[in-house]
C-alpha cells in the first residue's frame, strides 16, 4: 500500500475527543428520551402546581387543561427531538461528517435557549453535557479529523 492509501479518511483513527463526544451525546439522547417518556406521568403534579399558582387561580378548568397539556407536549417534543437528532448527528459526527458536528453545535444552542425558559435540573445537566461534547468536537485533533474527511468539490 502507498502512504496515501494508509491515510485515507476511512482508515484514519477516530480521535479520542470525537469518541468521547459521541458517547456523551448518546447519554444526552438516552436521558432526553427517558425524560420525554417520564414527563407525561407527572401530569397530576404539574396540574396541581399550576392550579395553586397565582396564574392558575384565574383559569377555567378548560384553560387549565390546555396550559397543563401544553406544558407537557412542548417539552416532550423537544426532548424527543434532542434524543433522535442528537443520536443521529453523533453517529454521523463519529463517521467524520463535519455537517453533523455543526448540527450538534446548533442543537446545543437550541438546548441552551430552551433551558433558559425551562430551568430543570435534568435539563441543565443534559445541556452542560451537550456543551462539553460540542467543545470536544471542535478541538485540534477533531478539527484535523474532519478536515481529512472533507470531500473534494468538483
VOGU-3710 file (C-alpha; in Angstrom, 3 decimals, decimal comma):
1> xxxxxxxxxx> 0,000/0,000/0,000  1,084/3,548/-0,636  1,148/6,234/2,005  -1,954/7,921/0,514  -3,917/4,708/0,904  -2,766/4,402/4,527  -4,091/7,857/5,364  -7,419/7,679/3,558  -10,307/9,041/5,636  -11,766/5,540/6,030
11> xxxxxxxxxx> -8,606/4,300/7,763  -7,956/7,327/9,973  -8,445/6,551/13,649  -11,293/8,403/15,311  -9,767/10,846/17,821  -10,439/10,212/21,496  -12,263/13,547/21,742  -14,689/12,526/18,977  -15,310/9,134/20,602  -15,894/10,810/23,974
21> xxxxxxxxxx> -18,264/13,366/22,405  -20,139/10,526/20,694  -20,729/8,707/23,990  -21,661/11,925/25,779  -24,264/12,585/23,096  -25,581/9,040/23,471  -26,053/9,749/27,200  -27,762/13,051/26,315  -30,053/11,198/23,895  -30,948/8,482/26,418
31> xxxxxxxxxx> -31,644/10,954/29,222  -33,670/13,190/26,898  -35,674/10,222/25,631  -36,296/8,978/29,173  -37,390/12,474/30,196  -39,831/12,561/27,293  -41,340/9,277/28,466  -41,399/10,286/32,146  -42,876/13,781/31,822  -46,450/12,719/30,931
41> xxxxxxxxxx> -46,593/10,680/34,137  -46,243/13,953/36,071  -49,459/15,488/34,731  -51,270/15,489/38,101  -48,308/17,097/39,877  -47,988/19,771/37,190  -51,719/20,434/37,186  -51,749/20,879/40,969  -48,745/23,236/40,856  -50,342/25,398/38,183
51> xxxxxxxxxx> -53,734/25,370/39,925  -52,126/26,651/43,150  -50,148/29,414/41,423  -51,492/32,957/41,056  -51,803/32,363/37,331  -53,643/29,075/37,783  -56,268/30,503/40,128  -57,618/32,684/37,316  -58,035/29,815/34,823  -61,188/27,938/33,962
61> xxxxxxxxxx> -60,893/24,121/34,061  -60,676/24,082/30,248  -57,913/26,694/30,217  -56,066/24,835/32,946  -56,221/21,658/30,861  -54,770/23,493/27,833  -51,951/25,012/29,915  -51,059/21,677/31,510  -51,188/19,819/28,194  -49,013/22,453/26,520
71> xxxxxxxxxx> -46,536/22,291/29,405  -46,216/18,565/28,788  -46,374/18,305/24,991  -43,822/21,028/24,196  -41,066/19,582/26,401  -41,841/16,028/25,278  -41,466/17,022/21,625  -38,286/18,955/22,392  -36,753/16,083/24,384  -37,623/13,581/21,657
81> xxxxxxxxxx> -36,045/15,819/19,013  -32,885/16,151/21,104  -32,809/12,375/21,617  -33,359/11,340/17,993  -31,414/14,098/16,262  -28,641/14,072/18,862  -28,054/10,324/18,443  -28,212/10,548/14,646  -25,855/13,529/14,419  -23,471/11,968/16,960
91> xxxxxxxxxx> -23,277/8,803/14,873  -22,579/10,841/11,737  -20,021/13,028/13,539  -18,158/9,918/14,651  -18,011/8,919/10,967  -16,239/12,186/10,138  -19,185/14,192/8,842  -18,475/17,845/9,536  -22,109/18,840/8,876  -23,120/16,584/11,774
101> xxxxxxxxxx> -20,655/18,272/14,116  -22,103/21,649/13,124  -25,627/20,283/13,577  -24,729/19,126/17,094  -23,477/22,624/17,856  -26,768/24,096/16,599  -28,760/21,553/18,615  -26,747/22,524/21,688  -27,514/26,214/21,144  -31,228/25,363/20,915
111> xxxxxxxxxx> -30,908/23,341/24,101  -29,243/26,275/25,874  -32,035/28,612/24,773  -34,679/26,103/25,863  -33,090/25,609/29,287  -33,213/29,352/29,976  -37,008/29,162/29,777  -37,387/25,778/31,440  -34,898/25,516/34,279  -34,983/21,885/35,271
121> xxxxxxxxxx> -32,044/20,158/36,927  -32,051/17,407/34,317  -32,293/19,966/31,507  -29,325/21,885/32,891  -27,272/18,708/33,315  -28,060/17,466/29,808  -27,296/20,864/28,307  -23,998/21,015/30,199  -23,071/17,581/28,805  -24,019/18,697/25,285
131> xxxxxxxxxx> -21,796/21,779/25,622  -18,872/19,621/26,789  -19,391/17,243/23,856  -19,515/20,059/21,315  -16,369/21,655/22,732  -14,614/18,300/22,354  -15,707/18,107/18,707  -14,066/21,439/17,883  -10,651/20,808/19,457  -7,386/20,365/17,499
141> xxxxxxxxxx> -7,356/16,636/16,717  -11,056/16,544/15,822  -10,585/19,547/13,513  -7,862/17,656/11,648  -10,067/14,541/11,583  -12,960/16,432/9,986  -10,658/18,210/7,566  -9,296/14,842/6,413  -12,857/13,615/5,815  -13,830/16,655/3,788
151> xxxx> -14,995/15,587/0,352  -13,347/17,229/-2,626  -15,541/19,660/-4,544  -15,868/19,114/-8,261
//
